[in-house]
Amino acid sequence: MTRRCRDWLLQLSLPHLAVQLEVRWNSRLRSTAGRAWPGRARIELNPRLKEISADEVERTVLHELAHLMAHARAGRRRIEPHGKEWRHACAELGIPHEAATHRLPLPRTRQQRRHHYGCPGCGRIVGRVQPLRREVACAHCCRLYAGGRFDARFRLVEIVR
């Protein structure tokens, strides 16, 4: 599988990524079909995909490969996980209408969101499983009033419940 991905990357003029790429199965994945680690040029796949179909394995590999391609092309610039760069990479790989999430028969896990943050601009409340470790602003307000850039006026404030 790694060899096929490397071939695709070479065809798409990404030889530096092709050399580093590693695709592996991760038996610890439960509800996730796959994950991409751009910094490590690694794709991890849920072994349960093999029980579903070979087509789902390939589609998941392409989905995750698109993440690696998008990050490699963006360089140090921060991009959204399923943003325009990722969608462009999906189209190049032949899956132009790929969804951000899957609907595969894998067990779903839900963790309780114990940390809540509010936006002083619009009042939206964001729930998180893990506490925020850095300054984060409301994406909606930053897009609307600051051209998508971080704006301290919309910094999320912790709500104690």
N, C-alpha and C positions, 0 to 999 in steps of 0.2 A: 504494500500500500504506500509506503514511503517513496518507493521508486516511481510509482505513478504520479504522485504529487510533485515530485521533483521534476518529472518530465513536463507537467503542466506549467510549473514555474519557469522552466527554461524556455518554453514556447512563448510565455508572456514576458520575457525579458527581465526576469528577476533571478539571475544566477546566484547572487549573494545569499538570497533566502533559500534557494534550492540546496545549496551546500550545507546549510545549518539545519534544515528541516528534519524533524523526527516525529513519526506518528506511532502512537502506542495505545494499547488497551489499558484501561484503569478500572479494576474491579471495585474500587471504592465509590464510583459514580453510581447514584441510585436513580434520581429523577431527571438528571441531566443527560442528554443524548451525547453531547461532546463538549469540549472546551478547548480554547486556543490560548496559548501563552506566547504573546508576541515577543516579549523580551528573551525568551528561550527558543523561539522558533519551534514550538512543540504543539502537537495536537494530541489530545487525549480523548479516547472514545469509550463509551459504555459497552461492555461486552454483550449486554442484553440485546443490542442492535442486531447481532448475528441471528438471534432467534426470530426477529421480526422479518427482515428480508435483506438481501444483498443490495437492493436499490436504496434502502434507508441508510445502510452503511455508507454507500457512495455519496448520497445527498448530504449526510452529516459531515463527511470529510470535506466536501466542497464548501459547505457553509462555514466550517471552521477555517479552511484554507483561505477563504475570502477575508476573514478577520486578519489573518497574518499578512495577506497582500495589502490590505488597506493600511495597516500600521506601518509596514515597510515603506510604502510610498509616501506616507505622511511624515516620516522621519520623527523629529522631536515634537512636532505639532500635535496637540491633543485633538482627538476625534471622537465622535460618538460611536458607541459599539455597533449600532445598526443604522448608522447615518449614511449620507450620500456616498462616501468613499467605499463603504462596505457594499452598498447596493450596486455600485459600479463594478466592483470586483466580482460580485455574484453574476452579473450580466456577462462579464468576460468568461466566466467559468461555465456558462450555459444554464444557469438557474436564475433568470432575470426577475422572477416574481417570488423569490424565497421569503418566507415569513421569518420574523425575528425569533419566534418560539415554536416549539413542536407540539403536535397533538398525538404523540406516540403512546402506546399503552405501557408506560413506565410508571411506577408508583410515585405519587405526588407527595411531597412533604411541605408542610406549612409551618413556619416558625412564627412565634408571637412577636410582634413588633412592640418592644418595650420602651423604645426611645422615640419621643415625638418632638418635632420642631415646627415652628410657625414662621410664616413670612410676614414681616411688618407692613409690606406693601399691599398684598392682595388678601392676606389672611389664610392662605392655603396651609394645610397641616400635612406634614410628611412624617410617616412612621418608618422607623428603622429597626432592624434586628440588632445591629452593632451601633454604638454611639459614633457620632462624627468625630474625626480626629484632626480635622483642619477646618478652616473657614469655608463655608459653603453658602451660596446665595440661591434664591429662588430662580430656577431656570426660566419659568414663565415670565417673570418680571424683568429679568436681565435681557431676555430676547426682545421684549416689548419696549423697554425704555433705555437699554444700554447697548443696543446692537449686538447682543449675545455675549458681551463681555461681563466679567465679574463686576458687580457694583455693590459696595458695602452697605448702601441704603437698604438692600434686600437680603442682607445676611440672615440666615435662618437662626432663630432663637429657640433654645430648648424650653419645652413646656413641661413643667413638673406636674404630674398627675397624682 
